[in-house]
């Protein structure tokens, strides 16, 4: 008779390593308590006005140079240079009280400017960002339309080495 009974649905509760509904099984108490605790924490954060932190960036992703410089991807050379100069003056180690933090920030700014100001480096960097985004979204490139760089005559392909 356990097989005929319907599972008890609990909205918003996901059990670790188990499907959301198991026939004839009530929800686990631990899962319900964890859900209640998470909802209570969200309410407290909302009341205090604390915004949730975005999930941490995977360590294998390169830094986003556009974010470091505070510019858009379509920014022209003048906007890039203006932003770079403003950030260098702001984070210069001699002017900044936290010298070690400023040195790290200046290195990031210089690396970003070096990449974004050079058109060839910028083009390859943009392609890399697009590839990372495609991988994150699980989008594959259509390879059926890609032609080989050169065609090899059939007689050469049939020759033994």
PyMOL commands that set and color helices and strands:
alter all, ss='L'
color gray80, all
select helices_A, chain A and resi 29-48+65-69+77-90+99-117+119-137+154-158
alter helices_A, ss='H'
color red, helices_A
deselect
rebuild
show_as cartoon
